Each structure stands twice: as C-alpha cells, then as structure tokens.
Amino acid sequence: MATAGVDVTMVSVGADLPWLTGYRAMPLERLTMLVVPVDGEATMFVPRLEVPRVTERADVFRVVGWDETTDPVALVAAATGAARSIAIGDQTWARFLVDLQAHLPGAGWRRASEVLGPLRAVKDEAEIEGLQQAASAVDRIAAQLQAGEIPLVGRTEAAVSDDLSRRIVAEGHGQVNFAIVAAGDNAASPHHHAGSRVIEPGHIVLCDFGGTFPLGDSGVGYCSDITRCVHIGEPPAEVAEMYAVLQEAQARAVAAAVVGAPAREVDDVARRLIADGGYDGLFIHRLGHGIGVEEHEDPYLVAGNDAPLVAGNAFSIEPGIYAEGRWGARIEDIVVATDHGPRALNTADHGLAVVDA
C-alpha cells in the first residue's frame, strides 16, 4: 500500500476477504467491510448477527459488530480517518461504494486489485500444495473418463455433467465450480452449457471441470480446473490431425512458461504453432488465467500482457481449436512457474482417448 500510495484498503464480498482473514462474507444487503489502513490496526465491520461466524485473530484484525439501527457506511467512513487515496475491493457492491463516496467526498478511489492482485498472484508453498491436491483430485476423474469408466453414449451432456459434479465432490472438493460437457459440434463453443444433446458414436466430447478444494481449516479453498477430450470410436483423420497440433501446442506452451517469460510470449508460443498447423483464427481465447482461491485471477496469459512470470505464479495453459458447426477441442493443465522450471500440477494423459461407451 505504501509503495502504491494507498492510505486505506477496503475489502468486502469476494475472494480477497477470505484470503486475508479466513472469513467469507455472505453477499447480503448488510455491509461487511475490512478496513486496512497503511499504518494502524485493521478492523472488520460485520453485521452483529454474523459476528459468531468470524474467527477473530486479535493479532491481525479486530471485529466490530454493528446493529440493525446503525449506519455501517458511516462507521466505515469514520474508520478511514484523513485518507485521501482509498483502494476498494473490486467486487464491493456499487450501492456501498456510492454511499461511501457521499461520506468521503474528498477521497480518491482505486481498485483494491492494484494492491492485492500482485500478492495473491504469488502462491506460497501451502497454497501450491492446496492447488496440487485439487489438481490430483480432478486428474483421477479425468483418468476415469479416458478409461471409459464414465458412461457417455446414450446420455445427455447434462447427465454427464451431473455425474462429473458428483465425482468432484466425492474426490474431496467442497463445491463444484463448473462441469462443461460439450459433444460433437457443441465442442466448438468454449463455454458451452451442458444441455439435452445425447452423446452418440462419432462425437468428440470435451469435458472441462473443476471445483474448490478446502485447504485444511484455513477457511479458504483452492481451485481445480482441467480439460480433456475423448472421442466415441476412432476419430476421423481431420479430427486426429487437429488434435495432434493442439497437443503439441499445449506441451510447447507449458515448456515456455518459465520464470521471466512475458505472459504474452507464452500465449504466442501456442498461438503461432496452431496457426502454422493450418488452424489460424480458430484459437479464439487467451491461453490461460491465474488460479488460486478464485477460478480466474492474475496473472493472465494473453496478448498485450508484458508482465513477466515470477516464481509462485499459478495459471492454466489451455489452448483450443474450434471449428464452428463441426468440432472443437481443448487441453488444459494448471501450471506453476518455479525457479526450476514449469511444474504441471495435472498429469492425466493428454492424448485424445478413444472410448466405446
């Protein structure tokens, strides 16, 4: 905060609060706000009925419960003192920001991600272990999918999505974040919503799934995110050739994700290989996103991001090739940049598995 010229950081709903304190605020019309001055004591303002849910750590922050007839915005504003530069949580409800601006007309406002983004983007050993546990759990599900142990033919995408979701929880995740199942030409839609399409022989089936895995009793969890594809029966030559290019592009991008490499250059490695393979224009999204307590966070591997990777950055490497109306495919691993080279947390087979059922 001192380096960024921020006097006070305010954090409300969203992932920053549990990452800092272990407490996840309910998204209520009642305000919860952690106020962190650059010098002085951090204070969490919480509705009194929510106070029992907070595990207070007196050496880190104090808790102030406010009553139903109290104006919590006035309490928070008073706690800022003479602050002129305030960083506020990116996911804070606009109603509270508008009211705070009325109470603090002389303050300048910035996004708290300017302060917290760089901190959260560098994972410590415990966080990496949390990500590894999450990744290993979904690896086991991916292996079941590739071995034909998850029935596909004759089932709807939605039914398979529900099946994956149950397995995510059974593998120890606290919650399911998503379970994309896209069959045939639906696989050309990167964020396809699993629906009533019945999976049939000849379909490629793209499965992208993940959840949040609890990290001990810390009050936070770390996310998993994996994509693997299978083909019902032997794939036609055009699909096999496409997938071979995709697999090489994904492997090359993982290898390029070394400490010091600009994020955009890692994206470019995969993008150029896909274009040179004859699929220019069919890789339609960024290469990857950071991951931690949120599914998507800094750093982002995308054209225009010159920020170099640093040890402890954790991110997805997920190139895709999408031919609208025909087929699509994506391969995704979570990778950590280390001083010893890129560490892929997912190890499930990267080939296009052929299944019969």
N, C-alpha and C positions, 0 to 999 in steps of 0.2 A: 504494500500500500504506500509506504514511504517513497519507494522508487517511482511509483506511478503517479505520485502527487494526489493520493486519495486520503481524505480525512476520516471518512467513515464508510464501512461496507455494511449494507443491509441485506439479509438473506431471509426469504420467506419460503413458500412452497417450491418444490422441485428437488433436484438431487444434491445441490450444494449443502443444504442444511443437514441431512443425514451424514453426508461425507465429513462434515466438520464436527458434528456433535453426536451422531448416532441416533438422532430423533428425526422421524419423518412426519412432517405436519400434514394433517388432513386438509384437503382442499375445500375449506369452509369459507363462508362469508364472515366468520370471526377471524380476526387477524392474528397470525403468529409471525413474529419477526425477531431474528437475531441481529443485534446491533453491535458491530465490532469497530471501536474507534482505533485509529492508528496508534494512539497511546492511551492506556487505561483499560478498564475492565469490560469484557464482553457481557452483554445482557440479552437473555431471551425473553421476549414478551409473549405470553401464552394465555389463551382463554382459561379462566380458573378451572373449568370442568375438564380441561385437557392436561392440567398440571400433573396428575398422577401417572400419565403416560411418559413423562420426561424423566430420564435418569440424569439427575443433576451431577455435574462434576465441578465442585467448587473451585478447583484449581484452574478450570478452563472458562467457565461461564456461570453466571448466576441466573436464576429463574425468577421472573416477576409475573404472577398471575393477575389478570385483570377481570373485573366483574362485569356483568351484563350491562350495567348502567354507566360504565366507564367508557370514555373515548380512547380506544387504544392507539389511534393515529396520533393524538395529542401526546400520549406517553412516549411513543417512539420519537416524535419530533423533538420533544424536550431532551431526550437522551443524546441527541446529536450535538448539543452544545452550540459552539460557534462554527460548526463545519461549513465549509464553502464548497467542497468537492465530495459528492456522495456517489458511491457505486452501489447500485441496487440490483438484486437478483433478476436475472433475465426472465424468469417465469413468474415473477410477482404479478398479482392481478392488477390490471390497469386502474381499477377503482381505488386501490390503496395508493398507488403512485400519484394519481390525480389529487387525492386528498392531502398527501404529504407535500406536494408542490405548493398547495394553498397555504399550508402551515409554515413552509420554509421557502418563501418567495425569492430569497437571495442566494439560494444554493444552486450549484451546477450539478447535473445528473449524468452519470455514466453507467455502462453495463458492468455488473459485477464479474462477468466472464473475463474482463480485462485483468482482473486480479486473480480470480480462482481458476480460470482456464489453464494457464501455464502450470499451476500447481497440480491440478488434477490430472493433467496430461502425462506427468512423470510418475509412474507407479513404483511403489516400494516393493520389497520382497514379499510382504504379506499380501499385497494387492495382486501381484503376479501369481502367487500361489492360489488365490481365490479365482482368478481367471483360468488358471490351469485346471482346477477342479471342475469348473463349469465346462471347459472345453472337453475334458476327458469324458464327462457325462454324455454330452451330445455326440462325441465320437462313437460311443458304444451304440447309440441309436442309429447313427449313420451306417455302422457295420451291419446292424440287423437289416436295415433297408437294402444294402448291397448284397446281402446273403439271401435275399428273398424271404426273410422271416416276417416281413410286414406285408400282408396281403394287399395287392393293388388291383388286379384285374377284376372288373365287375363291381368295384366300389367307387363311390363318388370321391371327388377331390376333398369335399368337406368331411367325409367319413375318415379318410386317411389323415387329414389334418387333426381331427379329434383324437385319432389313435396316437399320432406323434405327440400331441399335447399331454396325453395320459402318461406316455413314456418319459417325457421331460420331467414331470412331477415325480414319477417313480424313481428316477435317477437322482433325486435329491434337490431339485430346484424348488425354490419357494413359490415361484409363479412362472407362468408361461407368458412370454412377451409376444410371440407370433409363431405361426406354423404355416408357411406358404406351401401349398401343393398345387402345381400347375402342370397339366397334362396336354400333350400334343401342341397345337398352335397357341394354347394359353401360356405356354412357357416363354413366349415372346414378350409377355408383359412382366417386367421385373418385379413388380409388387402386386401380382395377381392375387385376388381374393378367392380362396378355395370355394368352389361352388358345386353345382349339380352335375358337372361334366363327369360321365362314367369313364373310367380308365379302361382302355382296350389294348389288345395286341397291336404293336406298331407304334405306340405312343412313346415319346420321351417324357419322363416325369421329373420335373425339377422340384426339389424339396429344400426349403430354406427355413430353418427353425432355430429357436433359442429361448432362453428364459433367464431368470435371475437366481443365482446360487448364493445362499447365505454364507457370509464369512464369519464363522464362529458366532460369538454373542456380541459382535460389534454393533449390531443394529443396522448394518448395511449389507448389500449383496452385490455380487459381480456378475456380469452378463456373459452369456454364451451366444454364439452366432455362427452357424455353419451352413453351407450349401453343397449338396451333392446331387448328381443326376443319375438316373437309371433308365435303361431302355427295355421295353417289353418286347422280347425277342431280339434277334440280331438287327442292328441298326442299318439302314441303307447307307451306301457309300458316302453320300453328301453329308450325312449327319456324323458319321465316323471321322471324316476328314475335318469337318468343322471342329469337332471335339478335340482332335489331336492338336490343332492350332491353339485352342483355348487352354488346354492343359499345359502346353509349353509356355504360353504367355503368363499363366498364373505362377508357374515354377520360376520363371525368369524374374518376375516382379518380386516374389518372396526373396530371392537371392540378392536383388538390388536394394532391399530395404535395410541398408547399413547405416550406422551412426554417421551423421554428417551429410547424408544424401538429402538434397531438397525434396520435399514431398512431391512436387510436380514432376520431378525426374523419374520417380518410381512409377507414377501413373503413366508417364510417357513410354517406359520400357514395354509395358503390356500393350499399350495402345498402338505403338508402331508395329509390334510383332503381329497383332491381329490385322492391322491394315495391310501389311506386307503379305499376309496369308490369303488375302482376297476378300476380306470382310470389312473394308473401310466403311465407316459410318454406321456399323451395326453394334458397336460398343457405345451405348448411349448414356452411361452414367459415370460418375467418378470411380476411381479404382478402389477407394476404401475410406473408412471412417474410423476415428478413435473409438475405443470401447473401455468401459470401466463400470462405474455404478449406473451409468446410462448406456443404452444400446448405441447411441450416436453421440460422440463428444470429440473434442480436439485430441489429436490432430487429424485433419482431413487430407487425404492423398488425392489431389485434384490439380488440374492445370491452373497456374496462377499462384499457387501456394509455394512461395520460395523458402518457407521456414525449414531449416534442416532437422532431420530426425535426431533425437537425443536418446541416450540410454534410458530405458524405462518407458518410452512411448509404446503403447499397445494399440493395435489397429487391425482392421480387416484388410485382406488382399482378395478382391472378388471381381475379377474381370468377367464379362458376359458377352455373348454374341446372340443377337435377337433378330430373326427374320420374320417380320410380321406376316401372319397368316400361314406360317409353315412350321417353325420350331424355334426353340431358344434353349440356351444352356448357360450355366454359371457355376464356377467353382470358388468356394470361399473358405479361407482359413483365418484364424486370429493369430497375429504375429507380434512378437515383442522385439524391439530393437535393443541389442545388448552390445557391450564392448567387445564381445567375442563373436559377433555376427548375428544375423536374424535368427530368432527362435520361434519356430512354428508351434503353437500350442495344440493345433489339431493335426492328427496323424492318420485319420481314416483315409482309405485308398482314394486316390484322385482320378482313377480311370472311370470310363463310362461302363458301369456294371450292367450286364445283361441278365435280366430276370424273366421268369416264365409266368409268374402268377402274382 
